[in-house]
Amino acid sequence: MNALPRATELGLVGCHVCGLACSDAPFRRDPEARVACPRCGSALHRRKPASYRRTWALLIAAFIMYIPANVVPIMRTASLNEIDNNTILSGVVELWVKGSPDLAVIVFVASIVVPMLKFFTLGTLLVSSQRRSDWALPQRARLYRLVELIGYWSMLDVFVVSLLTALVRFNVLSRVEPLPGVIFFGLTVVLTMLASMSFDPRLIWDGRDTDD
Amino acid sequence: MAIISSDALLICEHCDTVYRRRLLARGEVAQCARCHAVLERHQGLSINVMLALVLTALIMFVQANVWPIITLGLNGQYSDSTLWGMIIAMWRQQAQVVSVLAAFTLFFFPLLKMLTLGWLLWFARSGRRAPGFMPMMVTLHYIGPWTMSEVFVLGALVAIVKAHVYFDVLPDPGIYAYAVLTLLITVFAGVDLRQLWELTTEPNA
């Protein structure tokens, strides 16, 4: 036995919800068994169910939403003499030029870098884990935790547009309206969050095992 | 074969490595030797302190929702908005999806989280499990990632800077309440709620 035994080797399965170490005896008899955690009542699984399929599906759906989220304007600013449609990128540029560059960097990271990083990271993790690769294991594990930690900050731009819509309503003088891009962007964030939740990081480490 | 109580074992959520649990001293963090994920932190906050924090957060949350967040001024006209004003404005502007997202991540989930936690902690003070303990703990686990008040605060900051170019910007009490709420969320970030499973016992057990 390994110096760092894994749950399967010890006949255990950890509850995804409450963390309790449970016996995996029912799974040994029938791998498809439906077993509830004795402590919290949630369904027990060795790995999150259909992790690859669900994560792929959600990630692809998120990517499809991400294209209109960037191309379609997210916000319209209208004043007496001009109407301006803003995309995510033009919003960042405007903030850089007129407002404060440091905040522009934060918005750039939250709205553009983080979603791209999620697509790239989850895509890499899916491909490498499905190939049972043992390349850069600790780094891949760390990347997954990073994506989990920062994922929801992408909602930043959605909230900015919402607040400006509610605040800037000076009739003909000045108005802000949301445009469909912001809906696509909100959906992208939700779908990428669901995708990273469906991915089971234990799969990263399953490559070297001979069991399963 | 020796039987170890399952409470004495810790399974790394990120790679499935099994550890024997050890009591952690103040400030200590147990890290997985295989994937370096955090296994467990020393939980420095007592149940009473946690309850106090949750109640403070609840009071701040009410303030943050009752008062306007920001006021904009243009040529003597003023316009302000509360969180619900924003949710309603987005609904009316054909962005119902965003409106519902904001309502859940900024209002319903945070409120549900605080009320549930307050309820569970109130009973946990005497080591008891509150009525509905099990489904509530499961609910807390699932809504955890979907509360976004701290993101909204940063969003308000960005909105202020953007609006500042064209309008007079006046901060309202709501934004201060949100700032305090964000501080409380940060203090609470290191708390592992799963400890409640161990700190409480079933009424009939």
Chai-1 contact restraints between the chains, C-beta under 6 A:
chainA,res_idxA,chainB,res_idxB,connection_type,confidence,min_distance_angstrom,max_distance_angstrom,comment,restraint_id
A,L4,B,T17,contact,1.0,0.0,6.0,A-B,restraint_1
A,L4,B,A33,contact,1.0,0.0,6.0,A-B,restraint_2
A,L4,B,R34,contact,1.0,0.0,6.0,A-B,restraint_3
A,P5,B,V18,contact,1.0,0.0,6.0,A-B,restraint_4
A,R6,B,D16,contact,1.0,0.0,6.0,A-B,restraint_5
A,R6,B,T17,contact,1.0,0.0,6.0,A-B,restraint_6
A,A7,B,I11,contact,1.0,0.0,6.0,A-B,restraint_7
A,A7,B,D16,contact,1.0,0.0,6.0,A-B,restraint_8
A,A7,B,V18,contact,1.0,0.0,6.0,A-B,restraint_9
A,L10,B,V18,contact,1.0,0.0,6.0,A-B,restraint_10
A,G14,B,I11,contact,1.0,0.0,6.0,A-B,restraint_11
A,V17,B,V138,contact,1.0,0.0,6.0,A-B,restraint_12
A,V17,B,H141,contact,1.0,0.0,6.0,A-B,restraint_13
A,C18,B,R194,contact,1.0,0.0,6.0,A-B,restraint_14
A,C18,B,W197,contact,1.0,0.0,6.0,A-B,restraint_15
A,G19,B,R194,contact,1.0,0.0,6.0,A-B,restraint_16
A,L20,B,S6,contact,1.0,0.0,6.0,A-B,restraint_17
A,A21,B,S6,contact,1.0,0.0,6.0,A-B,restraint_18
A,A21,B,L9,contact,1.0,0.0,6.0,A-B,restraint_19
A,A21,B,I11,contact,1.0,0.0,6.0,A-B,restraint_20
A,C40,B,M134,contact,1.0,0.0,6.0,A-B,restraint_21
A,C40,B,V138,contact,1.0,0.0,6.0,A-B,restraint_22
A,G41,B,M134,contact,1.0,0.0,6.0,A-B,restraint_23
A,S42,B,V138,contact,1.0,0.0,6.0,A-B,restraint_24
A,K98,B,V165,contact,1.0,0.0,6.0,A-B,restraint_25
A,G99,B,V161,contact,1.0,0.0,6.0,A-B,restraint_26
A,S100,B,V161,contact,1.0,0.0,6.0,A-B,restraint_27
A,L103,B,V158,contact,1.0,0.0,6.0,A-B,restraint_28
A,L103,B,V161,contact,1.0,0.0,6.0,A-B,restraint_29
A,V107,B,V158,contact,1.0,0.0,6.0,A-B,restraint_30
A,P138,B,H36,contact,1.0,0.0,6.0,A-B,restraint_31
A,A141,B,H14,contact,1.0,0.0,6.0,A-B,restraint_32
A,A141,B,C35,contact,1.0,0.0,6.0,A-B,restraint_33
A,Y152,B,M148,contact,1.0,0.0,6.0,A-B,restraint_34
A,W153,B,V151,contact,1.0,0.0,6.0,A-B,restraint_35
A,M155,B,M148,contact,1.0,0.0,6.0,A-B,restraint_36
A,M155,B,V151,contact,1.0,0.0,6.0,A-B,restraint_37
A,L156,B,V151,contact,1.0,0.0,6.0,A-B,restraint_38
A,L156,B,L154,contact,1.0,0.0,6.0,A-B,restraint_39
A,L156,B,G155,contact,1.0,0.0,6.0,A-B,restraint_40
A,V158,B,V98,contact,1.0,0.0,6.0,A-B,restraint_41
A,F159,B,F152,contact,1.0,0.0,6.0,A-B,restraint_42
A,F159,B,G155,contact,1.0,0.0,6.0,A-B,restraint_43
A,V160,B,G155,contact,1.0,0.0,6.0,A-B,restraint_44
A,V160,B,V158,contact,1.0,0.0,6.0,A-B,restraint_45
A,V160,B,A159,contact,1.0,0.0,6.0,A-B,restraint_46
A,S162,B,M86,contact,1.0,0.0,6.0,A-B,restraint_47
A,S162,B,M90,contact,1.0,0.0,6.0,A-B,restraint_48
A,S162,B,A102,contact,1.0,0.0,6.0,A-B,restraint_49
A,L163,B,M86,contact,1.0,0.0,6.0,A-B,restraint_50
A,L163,B,A159,contact,1.0,0.0,6.0,A-B,restraint_51
A,L164,B,A159,contact,1.0,0.0,6.0,A-B,restraint_52
A,T165,B,A89,contact,1.0,0.0,6.0,A-B,restraint_53
A,T165,B,Q93,contact,1.0,0.0,6.0,A-B,restraint_54
A,A166,B,S81,contact,1.0,0.0,6.0,A-B,restraint_55
A,A166,B,G85,contact,1.0,0.0,6.0,A-B,restraint_56
A,A166,B,M86,contact,1.0,0.0,6.0,A-B,restraint_57
A,A166,B,A89,contact,1.0,0.0,6.0,A-B,restraint_58
A,L167,B,L72,contact,1.0,0.0,6.0,A-B,restraint_59
A,L167,B,S79,contact,1.0,0.0,6.0,A-B,restraint_60
A,L167,B,S81,contact,1.0,0.0,6.0,A-B,restraint_61
A,R169,B,S79,contact,1.0,0.0,6.0,A-B,restraint_62
A,F170,B,L74,contact,1.0,0.0,6.0,A-B,restraint_63
A,F170,B,Q77,contact,1.0,0.0,6.0,A-B,restraint_64
A,E177,B,Q93,contact,1.0,0.0,6.0,A-B,restraint_65
A,P178,B,Q93,contact,1.0,0.0,6.0,A-B,restraint_66
A,P178,B,A95,contact,1.0,0.0,6.0,A-B,restraint_67
A,V182,B,V98,contact,1.0,0.0,6.0,A-B,restraint_68
A,I183,B,A95,contact,1.0,0.0,6.0,A-B,restraint_69
A,I183,B,V97,contact,1.0,0.0,6.0,A-B,restraint_70
A,I183,B,V98,contact,1.0,0.0,6.0,A-B,restraint_71
A,G186,B,V98,contact,1.0,0.0,6.0,A-B,restraint_72
A,G186,B,L101,contact,1.0,0.0,6.0,A-B,restraint_73
A,P201,B,H14,contact,1.0,0.0,6.0,A-B,restraint_74
A,R202,B,C15,contact,1.0,0.0,6.0,A-B,restraint_75
A,R202,B,D16,contact,1.0,0.0,6.0,A-B,restraint_76
A,W205,B,C15,contact,1.0,0.0,6.0,A-B,restraint_77
